[in-house]
């Protein structure tokens, strides 16, 4: 497992760098050979420094003009034109490629590796210095990958706007992802340490559920098969790329909420709408799943947890997950760089979600009224008769029963 979690993300990182830079359709055999030797990132870094230091020395033959809109102020949004040269465009491509590579490395390499190493520490009841350093670096790698995923999702969704992320937003995302990922990994390790066999169906159901979810939505939409991903790719190559994309999407959602929602029937393959319902349902189901796994661990815990206060540990993990949700709400409500473009705020979206869930759980009103009428009709008749007797006695009139003819 250690070798698999190390080699698989490295191979996928090399493949993503080749795909983004379109090296397959270009005559660059040396670069392809270096990618096969796992030296692709090193070559890219050298190329970035070479482009950066040569920028501005030679006048570029042509430049491209990009138009970006500023964030609305007082209801108005200005459009700004900017000249982008070839060197700057290449640097942007490299930066985008490394951002995607960091996400792949984080959730397909560091996250499984952190889970495995923590599992070994729990079974051996010992944390060595080397392993602790390795786990801390893995956790920081995952949090950084999740942060890059959030920023990447924002820039893709609001590509027409000039997005600037403030330090407070970075801090909120870092705290949100740290609590969420650390809690999730700890829950999986605790459950797998007492029920080794049952962790396999839990992982498989989670992984394949998120893997097939975009494909199910794509088949329901009855959209044509996407052909505009890469001109040099055949239909089989396009299918492989889409499978790798959904594979990464499932790997991310195994540990935390994926900020980038895959939509295969969209030309950009990304769902650009802000869906508060999906976000709410994800965190509610994930909280229930974590609580259930912790309950199973508490019931079947072994002697290795003899000196661990189990109720306190369960409470700490659940509070840690709630803290992650709290920082997420703070980010979307106050620190999101594009919160002015939301059609509804996170508080309004969550309120509508809870109203919708209450409406589903509440029984129909007509049934409730019928039941109340059936139950209270005899009592209402007796109360009416008694009240009429009371009124007649107060007036000094003897009470007479009313006949059916009258």
C-alpha positions in Angstrom: 0.0 0.0 0.0 2.8 2.4 0.8 4.4 1.8 -2.7 1.0 2.0 -4.4 0.1 5.3 -2.7 3.5 6.7 -3.7 3.7 5.6 -7.3 0.0 6.0 -8.5 -0.2 9.8 -7.8 3.3 10.3 -9.3 2.2 8.7 -12.5 -1.1 10.6 -12.6 0.8 13.9 -12.0 3.1 13.2 -14.9 0.1 12.4 -17.1 -1.7 15.6 -16.1 1.4 17.7 -16.9 1.7 16.1 -20.3 -2.0 16.6 -21.0 -2.2 20.2 -20.0 0.9 21.2 -21.9 -0.3 19.1 -24.9 3.1 17.4 -25.3 1.5 14.4 -27.1 0.6 16.5 -30.1 4.0 18.3 -30.1 7.3 16.8 -31.2 9.1 16.8 -27.8 10.4 13.2 -27.3 13.0 14.3 -24.7 10.3 15.9 -22.5 8.1 12.8 -22.8 11.1 10.6 -21.9 11.8 12.7 -18.8 8.1 12.4 -17.8 8.4 8.6 -18.1 11.4 8.8 -15.8 9.3 10.8 -13.2 11.3 14.0 -13.9 8.4 15.9 -15.4 8.0 18.4 -12.5 11.7 19.1 -12.4 11.8 19.9 -16.2 8.7 22.1 -15.8 10.4 24.1 -13.0 13.5 24.7 -15.1 11.3 25.8 -18.0 9.4 28.2 -15.8 12.6 29.9 -14.6 14.0 30.0 -18.1 10.8 31.8 -19.4 10.7 34.1 -16.4 14.3 35.4 -16.7 13.9 35.8 -20.5 10.7 37.7 -20.2 11.0 41.4 -21.2 14.4 41.1 -22.9 13.0 40.4 -26.4 10.0 42.2 -27.8 7.1 39.8 -28.4 5.6 39.7 -31.9 2.0 39.8 -30.6 0.1 39.9 -27.4 -3.4 38.8 -26.5 -6.0 41.1 -24.8 -8.1 39.8 -21.9 -11.1 41.4 -20.5 -11.9 41.1 -16.8 -14.7 42.7 -14.8 -14.2 44.0 -11.3 -16.4 43.1 -8.4 -19.6 45.1 -8.3 -19.4 48.3 -6.2 -22.7 50.1 -5.5 -24.3 48.0 -8.2 -21.8 48.9 -11.0 -19.0 46.7 -12.4 -16.2 48.1 -14.6 -14.5 46.1 -17.3 -10.7 46.2 -17.5 -8.6 45.3 -20.5 -5.2 43.8 -20.0 -2.5 42.8 -22.4 -1.1 39.3 -21.9 2.2 38.4 -23.7 3.4 35.0 -24.7 5.7 34.6 -21.7 3.0 35.5 -19.2 0.5 33.2 -20.9 3.0 30.3 -20.6 3.6 31.1 -17.0 -0.1 31.0 -16.3 -0.3 27.6 -18.0 2.5 26.3 -15.8 0.9 27.7 -12.7 -2.5 26.1 -13.6 -0.8 22.8 -14.3 1.0 22.7 -11.0 -2.2 23.7 -9.1 -3.9 20.6 -10.6 -0.9 18.4 -9.9 -0.9 19.5 -6.3 -4.6 18.5 -6.0 -3.8 15.1 -7.5 -0.8 14.5 -5.3 -2.8 15.6 -2.2 -5.9 13.4 -2.5 -4.5 10.4 -4.4 -1.2 10.2 -2.6 -0.9 12.1 0.7 -4.4 11.4 2.0 -4.2 7.5 1.7 -0.7 7.6 2.9 -1.6 9.6 6.0 -4.5 7.2 6.7 -2.1 4.2 6.4 0.6 5.6 8.6 -1.8 6.6 11.3 -3.3 3.1 11.2 0.2 1.7 11.7 0.8 4.0 14.7 -2.5 3.0 16.3 -1.8 -0.7 16.0 1.8 -0.4 17.2 0.8 2.0 19.9 3.9 4.1 19.1 4.6 7.3 17.1 8.2 7.6 16.1 9.7 11.0 15.2 10.2 10.1 11.6 6.6 8.9 11.2 5.2 11.9 13.0 7.1 14.3 10.7 5.9 12.3 7.7 2.3 12.5 8.8 2.4 16.2 9.5 3.9 16.8 6.0 1.1 14.6 4.5 -1.6 16.5 6.4 -0.2 19.9 5.2 0.0 18.5 1.7 -3.7 17.5 1.8 -4.8 20.9 3.3 -2.8 22.7 0.6 -4.3 20.6 -2.1 -7.8 21.3 -0.8 -7.0 25.0 -0.6 -5.8 25.1 -4.2 -8.9 23.2 -5.2 -11.1 25.9 -3.6 -9.2 28.7 -5.2 -9.3 26.9 -8.6 -13.0 26.4 -8.3 -13.6 30.1 -7.6 -11.5 31.2 -10.6 -13.2 28.7 -12.9 -16.7 29.7 -11.8 -16.1 33.4 -12.0 -13.7 33.5 -14.9 -15.1 36.8 -16.2 -14.2 38.6 -13.0 -10.9 39.8 -11.6 -10.8 37.7 -8.4 -8.5 38.6 -5.5 -8.5 36.4 -2.5 -7.8 38.1 0.9 -5.7 36.6 3.7 -8.8 36.1 5.9 -10.2 33.9 3.2 -7.0 31.8 3.0 -7.1 31.4 6.8 -10.8 30.3 6.9 -10.2 27.8 4.1 -7.1 26.4 5.9 -8.9 26.0 9.2 -12.0 24.5 7.5 -10.0 22.0 5.6 -7.7 21.1 8.5 -10.5 20.2 10.9 -12.5 18.4 8.2 -9.6 16.3 6.8 -8.0 15.5 10.2 -11.4 14.4 11.6 -12.2 12.3 8.6 -8.9 10.5 8.6 -9.0 9.8 12.4 -12.6 8.4 12.1 -11.6 6.0 9.3 -8.5 4.9 11.2 -10.4 4.2 14.4 -13.1 2.2 12.6 -10.6 0.2 10.6 -8.5 -0.6 13.7 -11.4 -2.6 15.2 -13.3 -3.7 12.2 -10.7 -4.4 9.5 -13.0 -6.2 7.1 -15.9 -3.8 7.3 -13.8 -0.8 6.3 -13.5 -2.2 2.8 -17.3 -1.9 2.0 -17.4 1.6 3.6 -14.5 2.8 1.4 -15.9 1.1 -1.8 -19.4 2.5 -1.3 -18.0 6.0 -0.8 -15.6 5.8 -3.7 -17.8 4.2 -6.3 -20.8 6.3 -5.3 -18.9 9.6 -6.0 -17.2 8.0 -9.0 -20.5 7.1 -10.8 -22.5 10.1 -9.6 -21.3 12.5 -12.4 -21.9 9.7 -15.0 -25.4 9.1 -13.8 -26.2 12.8 -14.1 -24.7 12.7 -17.6 -26.7 9.7 -18.7 -29.9 11.3 -17.3 -29.3 14.5 -19.2 -29.1 12.6 -22.5 -26.4 15.0 -23.7 -24.0 14.0 -26.5 -20.6 12.7 -25.7 -18.1 15.5 -25.1 -15.7 15.8 -28.0 -14.0 19.2 -27.4 -11.7 18.3 -24.6 -8.6 17.8 -26.7 -8.5 17.7 -30.5 -5.6 15.2 -30.6 -7.5 12.7 -28.5 -9.7 10.0 -29.9 -13.0 8.9 -28.4 -11.2 6.3 -26.3 -8.7 8.8 -25.1 -11.5 11.2 -24.1 -13.2 8.5 -22.2 -10.0 7.7 -20.3 -9.5 11.4 -19.4 -13.1 11.7 -18.2 -12.6 8.5 -16.1 -9.4 9.9 -14.5 -11.3 13.2 -13.8 -14.1 11.4 -12.0 -11.5 9.2 -10.3 -9.9 12.3 -8.8 -13.4 13.7 -7.9 -14.2 10.5 -6.0 -10.8 10.6 -4.2 -11.4 14.2 -3.1 -15.0 13.5 -1.8 -13.7 10.5 0.2 -12.0 12.9 2.6 -13.7 16.3 2.2 -16.1 18.3 0.1 -15.0 18.9 -3.4 -15.2 22.6 -4.2 -15.0 21.7 -8.0 -18.2 19.9 -9.0 -17.8 17.7 -12.1 -20.5 18.2 -14.8 -19.8 16.0 -17.9 -22.4 17.6 -20.1 -20.9 21.1 -19.7 -18.2 22.2 -22.2 -15.9 23.1 -19.3 -16.7 19.9 -17.4 -17.4 22.0 -14.3 -20.7 22.9 -12.7 -20.5 26.7 -12.3 -23.7 27.1 -10.3 -23.6 27.4 -6.6 -25.8 24.6 -5.2 -26.4 25.0 -1.5 -28.7 22.0 -1.4 -25.9 19.6 -2.5 -23.5 21.1 0.0 -26.0 20.8 2.9 -26.9 17.2 2.1 -23.2 16.3 1.8 -22.3 17.6 5.2 -25.4 16.2 6.9 -24.8 12.7 5.5 -21.0 12.9 6.2 -21.7 13.9 9.9 -24.2 11.0 10.2 -21.6 8.6 8.7 -18.8 9.8 11.0 -21.1 9.5 14.0 -22.1 5.9 13.0 -18.5 4.8 12.4 -17.5 6.3 15.8 -20.4 4.4 17.5 -19.2 1.1 15.9 -15.7 1.8 17.1 -17.0 2.5 20.6 -18.9 -0.7 20.7 -16.2 -3.0 19.3 -13.1 -1.2 20.7 -10.3 -3.6 21.7 -7.7 -3.6 24.5 -5.4 -1.2 22.7 -7.7 1.6 23.7 -7.8 0.6 27.3 -6.1 3.9 28.4 -8.1 6.1 26.1 -11.2 8.0 27.3 -13.5 6.8 24.5 -16.5 9.1 25.1 -14.2 12.2 25.3 -12.5 11.2 22.0 -15.8 10.7 20.3 -17.0 14.1 21.5 -13.8 15.8 20.4 -14.0 14.3 16.9 -17.6 15.4 16.5 -16.9 18.9 17.8 -13.9 19.0 15.4 -16.2 18.2 12.4 -18.6 20.9 13.6 -15.8 23.4 13.8 -14.9 22.6 10.1 -18.5 23.3 9.2 -18.4 26.5 11.2 -15.3 27.8 9.4 -16.9 26.8 6.1 -20.0 28.9 6.9 -17.8 31.9 7.9 -15.9 31.6 4.6 -19.0 31.6 2.4 -20.8 34.2 4.4 -18.1 36.8 5.0 -14.8 35.9 3.3 -15.7 34.6 -0.1 -14.1 36.9 -2.7 -17.2 36.7 -4.9 -20.0 36.8 -2.3 -21.5 39.9 -4.0 -22.3 37.7 -7.0 -24.3 35.1 -5.1 -27.9 35.0 -5.9 -28.5 34.0 -2.2 -26.2 34.0 0.8 -25.2 30.9 2.6 -27.6 31.7 5.5 -30.6 32.1 3.1 -29.6 28.9 1.3 -29.3 26.9 4.5 -32.6 28.3 5.8 -34.4 27.3 2.6 -32.7 23.8 2.8 -34.0 23.3 6.3 -37.5 24.5 5.4 -37.4 22.0 2.5 -36.3 19.2 4.8 -39.0 20.0 7.4 -41.6 20.1 4.6 -40.6 16.6 3.5 -40.6 15.2 7.1 -43.9 16.9 8.1 -47.1 14.9 7.3 -49.7 16.4 5.0 -52.0 19.0 6.5 -55.2 17.5 5.3 -54.4 14.2 7.1 -53.7 16.1 10.3 -56.9 18.0 10.1 -58.9 14.8 9.5 -57.3 13.1 12.4 -58.0 16.0 14.7 -61.6 16.2 13.5 -62.2 12.5 14.2 -60.6 12.7 17.6 -62.2 15.9 18.8 -65.7 15.7 17.3 -67.3 13.9 20.3 -65.6 16.1 22.8 -66.7 19.2 21.0 -70.3 18.1 21.1 -70.2 17.5 24.8 -68.5 20.8 25.4 -71.1 22.6 23.3 -74.0 21.0 25.3 -72.4 21.8 28.6 -71.7 25.4 27.6 -75.3 25.8 26.5 -76.5 24.4 29.8 -74.3 26.9 31.7 -75.6 29.9 29.7 -79.2 28.9 30.2 -78.7 28.4 33.9 -77.1 31.8 34.2 -80.1 33.4 32.4 -82.6 31.5 34.5 -84.0 29.6 31.5 -84.5 25.8 31.8 -82.5 23.9 29.3 -84.4 22.1 26.6 -83.0 19.6 24.2 -83.4 20.6 20.5 -85.3 18.1 18.4 -84.1 16.9 15.1 -87.2 18.5 13.4 -86.4 21.9 14.8 
